[in-house]
Amino acid sequence: MSPNKIFLNRNLVILNLTVFVWGFTGILGALISIPATQLVWYRVLIAFVSLLFYFKAANIPLKVGRIVFLKLFFTGAIVGLHWILFFQSIKSSTVSVTLVCLSSLTLFTAILEPLMKRQKILLIEIVTGLIIISGIYMIFKFESRYTEGIIFGLLSALCASIFSIINSKQIQNRPAPIISFYELIGAWVWISIYLFFSGGYTASMALNLADFLYLLVLGTVCTSIAYVAGVAVMKELSAFRVALITNLEPVYGIILAFIFFGKREQMTPGFYAGAVIILSAIFMYPIIKNRVKKI
């Protein structure tokens, strides 16, 4: 086997492990007992502090211009809201429901990106969006007891779509870890302000040993380390490969949810039919789009 092929296979393994770790995020969210907002406050605090240590150890400069800082700082508010909605969705429903709803990120991006960048919406994006909507409808129909969690999950996906589109512009001019670092700081500050005015600094902030350990794993392994590792391999792999493998996150997450929570994660056949429709559309989207580009 050639050195280039070994290097490529190593990067594919690292990316799959990274996506697997991202899938584990939902499990930790379900295990941590504190409310979603306080959970995210701790997560972003641990994440940007651990990233700061990484930058110092790697001697990476952190300086950015004032305008850039403000853009990233305000984008951090959307990032923070995305995570709060994500974990609130888990606490209002199940990990499986939340991860499938989060998969609608593809739908929102297919609609919003052309609008925000003033581009034409492609037919394949319209068709993919309609298929995903049909899957979401089935989940709403058969899992109406989780309506609140489904709504939080969809809103979380909407927020993720918005900051992903914003970051797609920022990434052209600066390293991804720098973007993440300042957005995490922004998220922490905005959440801190919200907690102050809403009276959120109460006994609900108290952590038991299990919560502390779970948060430590969530903030370091599932956020900082996974993010840096994911960015590193993305420099070597094609955007198509990255998109395809990243779509495995809900699959990994749902499998992990079954392992950890068993019957609690069992859904109706209608849910699984809707999930299969959504995930099939998401997996086929980059494949078909890649082939269309080659024609």
Stockholm file with secondary structure:
# STOCKHOLM 1.0

chainA/1-295         MSPNKIFLNRNLVILNLTVFVWGFTGILGALISIPATQLVWYRVLIAFVSLLFYFKAANIPLKVGRIVFLKLFFTGAIVGLHWILFFQSIKSSTVSVTLVCLSSLTLFTAILEPLMKRQKILLIEIVTGLIIISGIYMIFKFESRYTEGIIFGLLSALCASIFSIINSKQIQNRPAPIISFYELIGAWVWISIYLFFSGGYTASMALNLADFLYLLVLGTVCTSIAYVAGVAVMKELSAFRVALITNLEPVYGIILAFIFFGKREQMTPGFYAGAVIILSAIFMYPIIKNRVKKI
#=GR chainA/1-295 SS CCHHHHHHHHHHHHHHHHHHHHHHHHHHHHHCCSCHHHHHHHHHHHHHHHHHHHHHHTTCCCCCCHHHHHHHHHHHHHHHHHHHHHHHHHHHSCHHHHHHHHTTHHHHHHHHHHHHTTCCCCHHHHHHHHHHHHHHHHHHHHCGGGHHHHHHHHHHHHHHHHHHHHHHHHTTTSCHHHHHHHHHHHHHHHHHHHHHHHTCCSGGGCCCHHHHHHHHHHHIIIIIIHHHHHHHHHTTSCHHHHHHHHTTHHHHHHHHHHHHHGGGGCCCHHHHHHHHHHHHHHHHHHHHHHHHHHC
#=GC SS_cons         CCHHHHHHHHHHHHHHHHHHHHHHHHHHHHHCCSCHHHHHHHHHHHHHHHHHHHHHHTTCCCCCCHHHHHHHHHHHHHHHHHHHHHHHHHHHSCHHHHHHHHTTHHHHHHHHHHHHTTCCCCHHHHHHHHHHHHHHHHHHHHCGGGHHHHHHHHHHHHHHHHHHHHHHHHTTTSCHHHHHHHHHHHHHHHHHHHHHHHTCCSGGGCCCHHHHHHHHHHHIIIIIIHHHHHHHHHTTSCHHHHHHHHTTHHHHHHHHHHHHHGGGGCCCHHHHHHHHHHHHHHHHHHHHHHHHHHC
//
